[in-house]
Amino acid sequence: MRNYGRFLTQKAPLGYLLVSLFSGLGSGFFYPLSGLFVVDALGASPLQMGIFLSLSILSGVLVSQRIAKQSDLGLDRRNIILTSQMSFIVVMVLFLFIRNYYLALAVMVCISSFSAAAMPQTFAIGREYADKDMGNNGTLFLSLMRAMMSLSWVIGPPLAFIVKDAVGFNGAFMFAGIMMSVSVLIVWRLFPSVTIKKAETATSVVNHSWRRIEGVPMYIAAVFMLFWANNMYVTTIPLYVSKELIMGGAVAGQLLGLAAFVEIPVMILAGLWATRVDPQRLMILGVTSACLFYTLLWGAEELWQMYALQLLNGTAVGICAGLGMVVIQNKMSTQMGVATTLFNNAIMVASLISSVTVGVIAQFFDYHSVIGAMIMVGLVALLLLMLSVREKKQPCPPEATAEVH
């Protein structure tokens, strides 16, 4: 197994995998319930819920991007992760008592926004560890971390709703806080303290705006378009199969679950393939699979067809979610924090835009028409990605090194 067993037997790599799992479980218990919490527990209108979720996402994007730049200039990633995850725990404790909409909104914008830095910084420090200690297995290790995060989101949301139905929102939020507390303990005990030592020439590269790095803006635009299409699918499919295809409500859950079942092993396999094939070319394969999936979904009306198509869907998400972060890290090898946060924030903004898009299209047309939008957006993502393959990645100056204590 070419030393793959060390990922599960050695303390350091196992720590990174467990943090991905437990922090993902914490998030997976809270965020799927957040909209329902705002409406049912805080008594908000649908418009207020939309404002709440939008401001929560946008504040997280702004704060995490600012923190990312500082992390690449020397701010300790381990301390950032600890602070970010502890801010999530504070929010969970506060939401045990807060039942006022405006106070909850203030907590999300002022405190929860800092928790948005935890995930990208975890993958940034994981990449730095992999580059230093994993050699050719680095990409596979990052894919395993991403697979653990995906697994937590397969497990977390269904359990969150079960716990909420059994003991209410407070029980679910307590569980989310406990899961994140386990992650904090692992980070505190096992993660290294990482600061960046840079010569003057390297500092100029770190300060170089990502917008001016060749190939990066086009690639980030491709990631945004890809996950815009993907999130439109996730939002639309429960409504489409129940309202227009008149299938049982459980069908949507089965489709999403089957895609996740395919996605996780593909994510791990993609990490293996990336040792022999350029990850960005594998991304083209993933986006092509997504475009083919949306195109065939347009004409799929039988349940067996929709089940079969999840092989394409799972392949697309598995490759792109697993390797998408690796590609941007390769392009911005001296700005690991900014690179990882850009990828994460592109997905967050895509999630926000996709919800609005689905609502507008369904209001004036129908849910089937949303699939047409997925096809168009997916094709644009494929075009941008193919163009970005020709761009050069940012060189990594030999003077820039990460110092691990």
VENBEL-V388695 format. One record per residue. N is the residue number from 1. RES is the residue in one letter. OMEGA is omega in degrees with one decimal (* if undefined). Layout:
{{N,RES,OMEGA} {N,RES,OMEGA}}
//
This chain:
{{1,M,173.6} {2,R,176.4} {3,N,178.0} {4,Y,-179.5} {5,G,-179.9} {6,R,178.9} {7,F,-175.8} {8,L,-175.8} {9,T,179.4} {10,Q,-170.9} {11,K,-174.2} {12,A,-179.9} {13,P,177.6} {14,L,178.2} {15,G,179.1} {16,Y,179.8} {17,L,-179.1} {18,L,176.6} {19,V,176.8} {20,S,-179.0} {21,L,-173.2} {22,F,176.6} {23,S,175.7} {24,G,176.6} {25,L,177.0} {26,G,179.2} {27,S,-177.9} {28,G,176.2} {29,F,-175.8} {30,F,-168.9} {31,Y,176.3} {32,P,179.3} {33,L,-169.8} {34,S,179.3} {35,G,178.4} {36,L,178.1} {37,F,-178.8} {38,V,-177.5} {39,V,-173.0} {40,D,-174.9} {41,A,-178.6} {42,L,177.5} {43,G,-176.8} {44,A,174.0} {45,S,176.2} {46,P,178.0} {47,L,178.2} {48,Q,177.2} {49,M,178.5} {50,G,177.8} {51,I,-179.7} {52,F,-177.6} {53,L,-179.8} {54,S,179.9} {55,L,177.4} {56,S,-179.6} {57,I,-175.6} {58,L,178.2} {59,S,176.9} {60,G,177.8} {61,V,-177.0} {62,L,-177.0} {63,V,-177.5} {64,S,179.4} {65,Q,177.2} {66,R,178.7} {67,I,-178.9} {68,A,179.8} {69,K,179.8} {70,Q,179.5} {71,S,178.6} {72,D,176.6} {73,L,173.0} {74,G,178.5} {75,L,-173.1} {76,D,-178.7} {77,R,-179.6} {78,R,179.3} {79,N,176.5} {80,I,-179.1} {81,I,178.9} {82,L,-179.3} {83,T,-178.6} {84,S,-179.7} {85,Q,176.8} {86,M,176.2} {87,S,175.2} {88,F,179.3} {89,I,177.6} {90,V,178.7} {91,V,179.3} {92,M,178.3} {93,V,-179.6} {94,L,-178.2} {95,F,170.4} {96,L,-174.0} {97,F,-174.4} {98,I,174.2} {99,R,176.6} {100,N,-174.1} {101,Y,-174.0} {102,Y,176.4} {103,L,177.8} {104,A,178.1} {105,L,178.2} {106,A,178.4} {107,V,-179.2} {108,M,-176.4} {109,V,-172.0} {110,C,-176.2} {111,I,-176.1} {112,S,179.6} {113,S,178.8} {114,F,179.9} {115,S,179.9} {116,A,179.9} {117,A,-171.7} {118,A,-174.8} {119,M,179.5} {120,P,178.4} {121,Q,175.8} {122,T,179.5} {123,F,175.5} {124,A,179.7} {125,I,175.3} {126,G,178.0} {127,R,178.9} {128,E,176.2} {129,Y,-178.4} {130,A,179.3} {131,D,-176.1} {132,K,-169.2} {133,D,-172.3} {134,M,-179.6} {135,G,-177.9} {136,N,179.2} {137,N,-175.3} {138,G,-178.7} {139,T,176.4} {140,L,179.9} {141,F,177.1} {142,L,177.9} {143,S,176.3} {144,L,175.6} {145,M,-180.0} {146,R,178.1} {147,A,177.0} {148,M,176.7} {149,M,178.3} {150,S,178.0} {151,L,179.7} {152,S,179.3} {153,W,169.8} {154,V,-177.3} {155,I,-168.7} {156,G,-175.1} {157,P,177.5} {158,P,178.1} {159,L,-179.6} {160,A,-179.7} {161,F,176.1} {162,I,179.3} {163,V,179.9} {164,K,179.2} {165,D,-177.1} {166,A,-172.5} {167,V,176.2} {168,G,-178.6} {169,F,-177.0} {170,N,178.4} {171,G,178.8} {172,A,-179.3} {173,F,175.9} {174,M,179.1} {175,F,177.8} {176,A,179.0} {177,G,179.0} {178,I,178.8} {179,M,179.7} {180,M,177.0} {181,S,175.5} {182,V,178.2} {183,S,178.6} {184,V,-179.9} {185,L,179.7} {186,I,178.4} {187,V,-177.8} {188,W,-175.7} {189,R,-168.3} {190,L,-176.3} {191,F,176.8} {192,P,171.2} {193,S,-174.4} {194,V,171.6} {195,T,-174.5} {196,I,173.4} {197,K,-175.2} {198,K,168.7} {199,A,-175.7} {200,E,-179.4} {201,T,179.1} {202,A,179.8} {203,T,179.6} {204,S,177.4} {205,V,179.8} {206,V,179.7} {207,N,-179.1} {208,H,-177.5} {209,S,179.1} {210,W,-179.7} {211,R,-176.8} {212,R,177.2} {213,I,-172.8} {214,E,176.4} {215,G,-174.9} {216,V,-179.9} {217,P,-179.7} {218,M,179.9} {219,Y,178.6} {220,I,176.2} {221,A,178.0} {222,A,177.7} {223,V,178.6} {224,F,-178.7} {225,M,-179.4} {226,L,-177.1} {227,F,168.8} {228,W,178.5} {229,A,-178.5} {230,N,-179.6} {231,N,172.6} {232,M,178.7} {233,Y,-177.7} {234,V,180.0} {235,T,-171.6} {236,T,-167.8} {237,I,177.6} {238,P,-179.5} {239,L,-177.8} {240,Y,-176.0} {241,V,-177.5} {242,S,-174.8} {243,K,-173.1} {244,E,176.6} {245,L,177.2} {246,I,173.7} {247,M,-179.5} {248,G,-179.6} {249,G,-178.8} {250,A,-177.0} {251,V,-179.1} {252,A,178.2} {253,G,178.1} {254,Q,179.5} {255,L,179.8} {256,L,179.2} {257,G,178.6} {258,L,177.5} {259,A,178.9} {260,A,178.4} {261,F,177.5} {262,V,-172.8} {263,E,-171.9} {264,I,176.4} {265,P,177.1} {266,V,178.8} {267,M,179.2} {268,I,178.0} {269,L,179.1} {270,A,176.3} {271,G,176.1} {272,L,-179.5} {273,W,-174.7} {274,A,175.2} {275,T,-178.2} {276,R,-177.3} {277,V,177.3} {278,D,-178.3} {279,P,-178.5} {280,Q,175.5} {281,R,172.7} {282,L,175.4} {283,M,177.6} {284,I,175.8} {285,L,-180.0} {286,G,-179.3} {287,V,175.2} {288,T,176.4} {289,S,179.0} {290,A,-180.0} {291,C,177.9} {292,L,178.2} {293,F,-179.1} {294,Y,-179.0} {295,T,179.3} {296,L,178.0} {297,L,-180.0} {298,W,-177.7} {299,G,-177.5} {300,A,178.2} {301,E,179.0} {302,E,-176.5} {303,L,-178.7} {304,W,177.6} {305,Q,-178.5} {306,M,174.9} {307,Y,-177.3} {308,A,-178.1} {309,L,179.6} {310,Q,173.0} {311,L,176.7} {312,L,-178.9} {313,N,179.9} {314,G,177.2} {315,T,-179.3} {316,A,-177.8} {317,V,-179.1} {318,G,179.7} {319,I,-172.1} {320,C,177.9} {321,A,-178.9} {322,G,-174.9} {323,L,-177.7} {324,G,179.0} {325,M,179.9} {326,V,-178.2} {327,V,-178.9} {328,I,175.0} {329,Q,176.8} {330,N,-179.4} {331,K,-176.7} {332,M,-170.2} {333,S,176.7} {334,T,-179.1} {335,Q,-172.3} {336,M,179.9} {337,G,178.9} {338,V,-178.4} {339,A,-177.4} {340,T,179.7} {341,T,175.5} {342,L,179.2} {343,F,-179.0} {344,N,-178.0} {345,N,175.4} {346,A,178.2} {347,I,-179.9} {348,M,179.2} {349,V,177.0} {350,A,177.4} {351,S,179.6} {352,L,-177.9} {353,I,-177.6} {354,S,179.2} {355,S,178.5} {356,V,-178.2} {357,T,179.5} {358,V,-179.7} {359,G,-177.8} {360,V,-178.0} {361,I,-179.3} {362,A,179.6} {363,Q,-174.3} {364,F,-179.9} {365,F,176.5} {366,D,-177.3} {367,Y,176.9} {368,H,179.3} {369,S,177.6} {370,V,178.6} {371,I,175.6} {372,G,176.6} {373,A,177.3} {374,M,-179.1} {375,I,-177.8} {376,M,-179.8} {377,V,178.4} {378,G,178.7} {379,L,175.8} {380,V,177.6} {381,A,179.8} {382,L,179.1} {383,L,-180.0} {384,L,-178.9} {385,L,179.4} {386,M,177.1} {387,L,-177.0} {388,S,177.9} {389,V,-177.4} {390,R,-176.4} {391,E,179.1} {392,K,173.5} {393,K,179.1} {394,Q,177.8} {395,P,177.9} {396,C,-178.4} {397,P,-178.7} {398,P,-177.3} {399,E,-175.3} {400,A,180.0} {401,T,176.5} {402,A,179.3} {403,E,-178.0} {404,V,-179.7} {405,H,*}}
//
